[in-house]
Amino acid sequence: MTNLLYEKMLFETDNTYVSVADPEDIDGIVGIYNSNPGFLMAHIGREKIDAQWAEDDINTMKEIGFMSCKVVLKTSKTSIGLLDFSMKEESYLSLLMLHSVYKHIGLGSEVYEGLEQFAMAHESERIRIDVVTSYDRGVLDFWVSKGFNMIEKVELNWSGMRLPAVVMKKKYDRRLTIW
């Protein structure tokens, strides 16, 4: 691929590609977060974020070993989502968020499945997510449908808010993977 937009690509799916977010992506990141005011209220206690909040969040994630990425729609080259994760033996998916316009059309599943293939290719054995249980039951149902099991109840501290959550994990079944 010679297109400069693909140079920092980590993985692609049929309709999207995922690459590490750069400083010039901040306005798009802010727009994605702000298209999800219910998520923001439930997780940080406000309906909107600004560029400084987004920059601080990306820097904090980087300091603790996470990659903050953008999800780009191939057809329009538009950033439509965010993905924060760390890649280890037990990978950790901290955030998968789509702009509200792109929800409920299968792109979230597609991006997650691309991430899972990427993780397996990088020697990850399983993936962990922490799902806030006081936000939206549909989120928990989504992860159960992807094969995740609930491990334990925890309390998260995200941007100073204490949130009830459940740790979920999925071990990869490499026998089903066709390389």
C-alpha positions as CSV (number, residue, x, y, z in Angstrom):
1,M,0.0,0.0,0.0
2,T,1.6,3.2,-1.1
3,N,-1.2,5.6,0.2
4,L,0.2,7.8,3.0
5,L,-3.0,7.4,5.0
6,Y,-2.1,3.7,5.4
7,E,1.5,4.2,6.6
8,K,0.7,3.9,10.3
9,M,-2.0,1.4,9.9
10,L,-2.1,-1.4,12.5
11,F,-4.8,-3.5,10.9
12,E,-7.7,-3.2,8.5
13,T,-11.1,-4.7,8.1
14,D,-13.4,-4.8,5.1
15,N,-14.6,-1.3,5.7
16,T,-12.1,0.3,8.1
17,Y,-8.5,0.6,9.0
18,V,-7.1,1.4,12.5
19,S,-4.0,3.5,13.0
20,V,-2.3,5.2,15.9
21,A,-3.8,8.6,16.6
22,D,-1.6,11.7,15.9
23,P,-1.9,15.2,17.4
24,E,-3.7,16.3,14.2
25,D,-6.5,13.8,15.0
26,I,-7.5,15.6,18.2
27,D,-10.5,17.5,16.7
28,G,-11.9,14.3,15.2
29,I,-11.4,12.5,18.5
30,V,-13.2,15.2,20.4
31,G,-16.1,14.9,17.8
32,I,-16.3,11.2,18.3
33,Y,-16.5,11.5,22.1
34,N,-18.9,14.4,22.0
35,S,-21.3,12.4,19.7
36,N,-21.8,10.1,22.7
37,P,-23.0,12.4,25.5
38,G,-24.6,9.6,27.4
39,F,-21.3,7.7,27.6
40,L,-19.5,10.9,28.7
41,M,-22.1,11.6,31.5
42,A,-21.9,8.1,32.8
43,H,-18.1,7.9,32.7
44,I,-16.8,11.4,33.5
45,G,-19.8,13.3,34.6
46,R,-20.1,15.8,31.7
47,E,-21.6,15.8,28.2
48,K,-18.7,17.2,26.3
49,I,-14.9,17.1,26.3
50,D,-12.4,19.5,24.8
51,A,-9.1,19.1,23.0
52,Q,-7.1,19.4,26.2
53,W,-9.1,16.6,27.8
54,A,-8.5,14.4,24.7
55,E,-4.8,15.2,24.6
56,D,-4.4,14.5,28.3
57,D,-6.3,11.2,28.0
58,I,-4.1,10.1,25.1
59,N,-0.9,11.0,27.0
60,T,-2.1,9.2,30.1
61,M,-2.9,6.1,28.1
62,K,0.5,6.2,26.4
63,E,2.2,6.5,29.8
64,I,0.6,3.3,31.0
65,G,1.3,1.3,27.9
66,F,-1.8,1.7,25.8
67,M,-2.1,2.7,22.1
68,S,-4.7,5.3,21.3
69,C,-6.0,4.7,17.8
70,K,-8.5,6.1,15.3
71,V,-10.8,3.9,13.3
72,V,-11.1,5.3,9.8
73,L,-13.8,4.5,7.3
74,K,-12.0,3.5,4.0
75,T,-14.6,4.9,1.6
76,S,-14.4,8.5,3.0
77,K,-11.1,8.5,4.9
78,T,-13.1,9.8,7.9
79,S,-12.3,9.0,11.5
80,I,-15.4,7.3,12.8
81,G,-14.1,5.7,16.0
82,L,-11.6,5.3,18.8
83,L,-9.7,2.3,20.0
84,D,-7.5,2.2,23.1
85,F,-5.7,-1.1,23.9
86,S,-2.5,-2.7,25.1
87,M,-1.0,-5.7,23.4
88,K,0.5,-8.3,25.7
89,E,0.0,-12.0,26.5
90,E,-3.3,-10.8,28.0
91,S,-4.2,-7.8,25.9
92,Y,-6.5,-5.2,27.4
93,L,-9.1,-3.3,25.4
94,S,-9.8,-0.1,27.3
95,L,-12.1,1.6,24.7
96,L,-13.9,0.9,21.5
97,M,-16.2,3.8,20.6
98,L,-17.8,4.7,17.4
99,H,-19.2,8.1,16.4
100,S,-22.9,7.9,17.1
101,V,-23.7,8.2,13.4
102,Y,-21.9,4.9,12.7
103,K,-23.3,2.8,15.5
104,H,-25.6,-0.3,15.1
105,I,-24.6,-1.0,11.5
106,G,-22.0,-3.7,12.3
107,L,-18.8,-1.6,12.2
108,G,-18.1,-2.1,16.0
109,S,-18.2,-5.9,15.5
110,E,-16.0,-5.6,12.4
111,V,-13.4,-3.5,14.2
112,Y,-13.4,-5.7,17.3
113,E,-12.9,-8.8,15.1
114,G,-10.0,-7.1,13.3
115,L,-8.5,-6.3,16.7
116,E,-8.8,-9.9,17.8
117,Q,-7.0,-11.1,14.7
118,F,-4.3,-8.5,15.2
119,A,-3.8,-9.6,18.8
120,M,-3.6,-13.2,17.9
121,A,-1.0,-12.4,15.3
122,H,1.0,-10.7,18.0
123,E,1.1,-13.6,20.4
124,S,-1.7,-12.5,22.6
125,E,-3.5,-15.4,24.3
126,R,-6.6,-13.6,25.6
127,I,-8.2,-10.2,25.8
128,R,-9.6,-8.4,28.8
129,I,-12.2,-5.6,28.9
130,D,-13.8,-3.9,31.9
131,V,-17.4,-3.0,31.2
132,V,-19.2,-0.4,33.2
133,T,-22.5,-1.9,34.3
134,S,-24.3,1.3,35.2
135,Y,-24.2,2.7,31.7
136,D,-25.9,0.7,29.0
137,R,-26.9,-3.0,29.2
138,G,-26.5,-3.3,25.4
139,V,-22.7,-2.9,25.8
140,L,-22.5,-5.9,28.2
141,D,-24.7,-7.9,25.8
142,F,-22.4,-6.9,22.9
143,W,-19.3,-8.3,24.6
144,V,-21.1,-11.5,25.7
145,S,-22.1,-12.0,22.1
146,K,-18.4,-11.8,21.1
147,G,-17.5,-14.7,23.4
148,F,-16.4,-12.8,26.6
149,N,-17.0,-14.3,30.0
150,M,-17.7,-12.3,33.1
151,I,-14.9,-12.9,35.6
152,E,-15.5,-10.6,38.6
153,K,-17.2,-7.4,39.7
154,V,-14.9,-4.4,40.2
155,E,-15.1,-0.7,40.7
156,L,-13.3,1.6,38.2
157,N,-12.0,5.1,38.8
158,W,-12.2,6.9,35.5
159,S,-11.5,10.6,35.5
160,G,-12.3,10.7,39.2
161,M,-15.6,8.9,39.0
162,R,-16.1,5.6,40.7
163,L,-18.0,3.2,38.3
164,P,-19.3,-0.3,39.0
165,A,-18.0,-2.6,36.3
166,V,-17.4,-6.2,35.5
167,V,-14.1,-7.7,34.3
168,M,-14.6,-9.8,31.1
169,K,-12.1,-12.0,29.4
170,K,-11.9,-14.1,26.2
171,K,-9.3,-16.7,25.5
172,Y,-8.7,-17.1,21.7
173,D,-9.6,-20.4,20.1
174,R,-6.7,-20.6,17.7
175,R,-8.1,-23.9,16.2
176,L,-10.8,-21.8,14.5
177,T,-8.3,-19.3,13.0
178,I,-7.4,-19.7,9.3
179,W,-4.0,-18.2,8.5
